[in-house]
Amino acid sequence: MALKAAIIMSIISIIMLAVYGADVVVAGPESSSQGNTGFLPMDDKTRGSVFGIIPSAMLIASFFITRREASSMLGVLIIIGGAMIVVGTGVILSMSGNQFQSPQTMRDFGPVLGIGIIIIFLGGLKIKRSKR
């Protein structure tokens, strides 16, 4: 039962991250300075909270609620979600160009990259435990 719930949570997280990424691309590279919002009617901070923090928490929770169950499929889903976070952060930084080359930017995006890497590690750990 917990495994099915974790797989569903991971799939929902991946979908939310894909929607977040698509909205960032639609909004364009200078969305915050021009007030563009993409197709989601929310500002950058709200969008990041809803479509970034919640899926990250769900991916981490899906690992921990099934920590005693083996599932390489869940591990792959967790890795996909973590990779989407890491790649998405890179895309946002590359789209922004010189606008984000400050210490404040690294304080903002550094933790996001760290969380993405931790999620990828958890997915790899889930796959490794499934191979036993």
Buried (B, 14 or more C-beta within 10 A) or exposed (E): EEBEEBBEBBBBBBEBBBBBBBBBBEBEBEBBEEEEBBEBEBEBEEBBEBBBEBBBEBBBBBBEBBEEEBBBEBBBBBBBBBBBBBEBBEEBBEBBEEEBEEEEEEEEBEEBBEBBBBBBBBBBBBBEBBEE
